[in-house]
């Protein structure tokens, strides 16, 4: 499985959460419920600030 994890900062509540870059389901913020990532069939569409990237394994 190729891909990496990114740390995304929610623009509504400032919570930082780790998201898989090729997410196949909608990812919501664990604190406020705002949609952080939407699946597109390839890389997920991330509408918030990416603050870090983990290395792919």
C-alpha positions as CSV (number, residue, x, y, z in Angstrom):
1,X,0.0,0.0,0.0
2,X,1.7,3.1,-1.2
3,X,0.8,6.4,0.5
4,X,1.7,8.4,3.5
5,X,0.1,9.9,6.5
6,X,-0.3,13.7,6.9
7,X,-1.0,15.8,10.0
8,X,-3.9,18.1,9.3
9,X,-4.9,21.1,11.4
10,X,-8.7,21.8,11.6
11,X,-9.3,25.4,10.7
12,X,-12.4,25.6,12.9
13,X,-11.1,24.2,16.3
14,X,-7.3,24.1,15.8
15,X,-7.2,20.4,16.5
16,X,-4.4,18.5,14.8
17,X,-5.2,15.0,13.5
18,X,-3.3,12.4,11.5
19,X,-5.0,11.4,8.2
20,X,-4.0,8.8,5.5
21,X,-3.3,10.7,2.3
22,X,-5.3,8.2,0.2
23,X,-8.3,8.0,2.5
24,X,-11.2,5.9,1.1
25,X,-13.8,7.3,3.4
26,X,-14.7,10.8,4.6
27,X,-12.5,11.9,7.6
28,X,-14.1,14.2,10.2
29,X,-12.4,16.1,13.0
30,X,-12.5,14.2,16.2
31,X,-13.3,17.3,18.2
32,X,-15.8,19.4,16.2
33,X,-16.9,17.1,13.4
34,X,-15.8,19.3,10.5
35,X,-14.9,17.3,7.3
36,X,-11.0,17.2,7.0
37,X,-10.6,14.9,4.0
38,X,-12.9,13.7,1.2
39,X,-12.1,10.7,-0.9
40,X,-11.6,11.2,-4.7
41,X,-10.5,7.7,-5.9
42,X,-6.8,8.6,-5.5
43,X,-5.4,11.0,-3.1
44,X,-8.0,12.5,-0.7
45,X,-9.0,16.1,-1.1
46,X,-7.8,17.8,2.1
47,X,-9.4,21.2,2.6
48,X,-7.4,22.2,5.7
49,X,-3.8,23.1,6.5
50,X,-1.3,20.2,6.3
51,X,1.2,20.8,9.1
52,X,3.4,17.7,8.7
53,X,4.0,14.6,6.6
54,X,5.1,11.1,7.8
55,X,7.4,9.1,5.6
56,X,5.9,6.4,3.4
57,X,6.8,2.8,4.3
